[in-house]
Amino acid sequence: MLDIIQHPGQRVEIRLQRPPYNLIDRAMLLQLRHALSEAERQGQQGIVLSGQPGVFSAGIDLPFLLTADREQVRAYWQQVFLLAAELAHSPLPVCAALTGHALAAGALLAVFADYRVMSVGEGRIGFSEVCVGVCLPPCFRLAVERVVGARHAERLLVWGESCDPARALQLGLVDELVPPGQELAQALRQLEQLSRLPSHSFQTMRQAARASLREAFADINQLPVDEFVEGFLAPTTQALLRQTLLSLSSQGKRVAA
């Protein structure tokens, strides 16, 4: 599910490795949480989240979730919220090397990073949840708004806009575009640059800059997991999700929301 790759300067790469689309299942969520914890325990200086050439992550494992029972669905989404909380509170800077498509849950994973590098080309990034009847809770909407601002977040979240790399850069959804294959190297360079800053001032200012994000995920017992699951399992939402999966399957694709 994940490849953990050590790089010079105490920087670790966590590479999503579930071909062909890096769909995020519960096992990957658990492994991501463990990898974040291990990076902090080992005294790493920064983390790069990366994917395969052509795809960072196409989203959740929708085929599984549409066959799972309520308990399994809740267990899955609880891990999503917990992963988000741990990213929000991580003391380590995180760079996302977007090696291609970063869609829906893949895009949400990316916005929790401190810096996003995306390759030019055919990859797209966006939040398609609204298109399949899924309403993101306030804590996830905040994560998007703090990156792109309220007006652009409205277009992305309410309209379900999917962006090519140039549009993503224009909106501030990504911070930098590089040629294909250069995403990881540039993400590592950004972490190296951050490591040169005085540790105390960097950590103080980083915590201040991410205060609203940390506050949104301050109490994991108050995160709206049950409310979200009820909406996800609503008959109208399930019908839209099944229709979406059927449409994608007919096109020879197996991607997720």
N, C-alpha and C positions, 0 to 999 in steps of 0.2 A: 504493500500500500504506500509506504514512504521509503525513500532513500535518504539517509542521514550522511552528509558529506562534510567533512571538516576542511576548512580553508585556513590559510595563514592568518595570523593576527587574531586568533580566537574568534573567528566568525564561522558560523555553521549554516549550512544549507539544508533546508527541509524540502525535499522534492516530492511532489505528489506523483505517485506512480501507480495509477490504476487505468491502464489503457483500455479502450482507445480514447475515452473522453474525460478521464479523471473524475468520474462521478463520486460525490462525497457520500459514502455510506457510514454506518455507525462505527465500524471498525476503524475507518480512517479518522473519524472524529476523535476516538479514544487515543489513537496513535499520535495525532497532532497535539492533543493535550499533554500526553506523556513527553513528547519531544520538546515542547515549550518548557515544561518543568525541568527536564534534564539539562537543557541549555542554560537555564539559570543556575541550577545546582553545580554544573561544571565550570561556572565562571566565564561563560562565553561573553564576548563583547558585542555581539550583534547576530541577527538572524536574517537569512534570506528565505523567503517562501518562493518556490519555483514550480514549474510543471514540465510537461513534455513539449518538444517542438510542435508548434501548431495549436496547442491547447494548454491553458493553465487549469481551468476546471469549467465544465459545462453545467455544473450545478448539483443538486441533490440527486440521490438515487431514486428517482420517481418510480421505476418499475417495482422496486421492493416496497416502497411506501404504499403503493396502490393495492398490494396484496397482504400487507401487514394488518394485524389486529390493533385495536385502540391502544393497548398497553405497549406494543412495539413502536407504534407511531409516537406515543408520548416519550418513550425512552430515547428515541432518535432525536426529537426536537429538544429535549432537555440537554442532550449533549451539544447541540448547536448553540444553545444559549450559554452553556458553561464555557465552551470554547471562546465565544465572543467575549465573555467576561474576563477570561484569562488573557486574551489579547489586549483588552482595554487596560488591564492592570499590569501588563508585563513591564518590568523595569528595563528590558532590553530593547534597543531600537530594532525595528523590523522593516525590511525592504521587500517589496513584492516584485519578483521578476516575472512579468506577465508574458509568457512565451507564446501566447496565442489567445484563443477565446477565453474570456472570463465572464461567464454569464450567470445571472441570478445569484445563487448562493456563492458561486465563484467570485462574482464581483463584490459581494458583501465581505467575503474573506479578505479581499484586496483592500477595501477601504479602512480596515483596522490597522493596516500597515502605516508606518511613518512616511514612506516614500514608495512610489509606484513607477517602475520602468516597463514600458511596453514596446514591442517590436512593431515597426511599420509593416503593412501588408494587409492580409485579409481578416485578421483577427478582429473580434468585436467584443465590446464590454457593455454591460447594461443589466438592468433589473426588470425582468419580465414577469415578476410575480403577479402584478395587477392583471396581466393578460390572461392568467389562468385562475383568477378569482381569489388569490392569496393576498391578504392585507398585512403588510409589515407592521410590527408594533413600534411604539415611539422610540424605544432604545435603538432599534436598527435604523429607523428613519433619521435619528440624530447622527448616527455614524456617517450617513451619506451627506447630510446637510453640512456637517462641519468640514467636509472635504470640498464640496462644490458650491456651498451657499444655498439659501432657501429657494431662490428662484430656479436655479438649475436642478435642484433636487426635485422640485415639483414636476418639471418636465420628465426627468428620469423615472420617478416613482409613480406619478399619476398617469403619465402617458405611456409608460413602459418603453421609453426610447432606448434603442440599442445603438451604440456609437462605434464608428470606425476609429482607428487610432488618432487621426487628425482631429476629429470632433471631440474625442475624449481629452486630448491635450488642451483644446480650446476651452472646454468646460472646467478644467482643473481636476478631472477624474483621474488622470494620470499626470505625472510630473515631468516625464521625459520620454521621448521616442528615440529608438536606436535601431540599427539594421538587425534583421533576424539573426539570432545566434549570439547577439551581444548583450542580451538582457541581464544574464547572470553577472558577467564581468562588470557591467556598469553599476548594478546593485551592490556588488562587493566594493567598488570604488567609493560609492556613497557612504557605506558603513565605515570604510577606512577614514574618510574625511571627517565623519562624526567622531571617530575615536581620537582624533587629534585635539578636539576641544577639551578644555578643562572639565574634568569629570563632575565636579560639584555644580558648576554653573549650568552645564548641559543638562544634568538630571533635574535640577531645580526648574529650569525653564521648560523642559519637556513635560514635567508633571503639571506645570501651570497651563501649558498649551493643551494638554489632553484632559484637563480637569472635568470638563463637561461629559466627556466620554466615560471617564472612570466613575463619575457620579451616577450616570445612567445605569451602570452595572454594579453599583456599590453593594447592594443586598441581593445575593443570588436567590434567596428565598422569596423575594418579592418580584422576580422576573415573571412576565406574563406567559408562562409556558402553557398552562391549562387553557387560558383564553385563546391563545394562538392555535392550539391543537383543535379546539372546538371549531374554530373557523376553517381550519384545514380539512376537517372531517365533515363539514357541512355538505349536504347532498349536491347543492349547486356547484360548489368548488370541486368536489370529487368528479362530477360529470365533466366539468371543463378540463380537469387534469387527465381524465381517461381519453377524452376527445383529442387532446394535445398529443398524448403518447401514441394513440392510434395513427394520427396524422404523421407523426415523425417516423413511426415504424413503417408506414406505407412508402415513405421516401428512402427507406433503407438506413435510417438513422436510429440510434439508441441513445438519446440524450435526455437531459432532465430539466426540471424547472429551477 
